[in-house]
């Protein structure tokens, strides 16, 4: 690999993390990217009876990113999780979690994160700040993002970015205080997946 190609690859990795996007656009106009829902997982875990952990995922998600290369501070991120898609690998427990006292999926079918800023820590890590909306309430959230790989899928498909995003949610912040002796309070969320250019 030539020095020019190495330099360009380094620039692409750095900018891609700031965007959370698979490619760095060369145009000055905002570029739009979308979550690949088939290759994106939203995982969580919560302590159960203070002795074990319940692990689960949300099977339905989507999102978009708009990025202006000349004004990266104007980057916007929208991520949506559909609460009814919660899956802990045990259907009776899933029904229990969907109930009014917990996720309340009938009244609040989505959880959303909308960004307000992005900051690059190093070529492989960064933080995205924004608002986390759940159960009719909005709270500030900072999401740590790690870039895993930028890769070419095939000759006919565009390049994509594999990434990992982590955050913590305190369910009491959203007035979910039911069953304190059964479920824990702080819930780690880990998103792994990829982004691709929006059609």
Secondary structure, DSSP 8 states (H G I E B T S, - for coil): --HHHHHHHHHHHHHHHHHT-SS---SSS-EEEEE-GGG-EEEEEEEETTTEEEEEEES-EEEEEEE-TT-GGG-EEEEEEEGGGEE-S-HHHHHHHTSTTTT-TTT--EEEEEEEEEEEEETTEEEEEEEEEETTEEEEEEEEEEEEEEEE--SSS-EEEEEEEEEEEEGGGGT--S-TTTB-SEEEEEEEEEEEE--
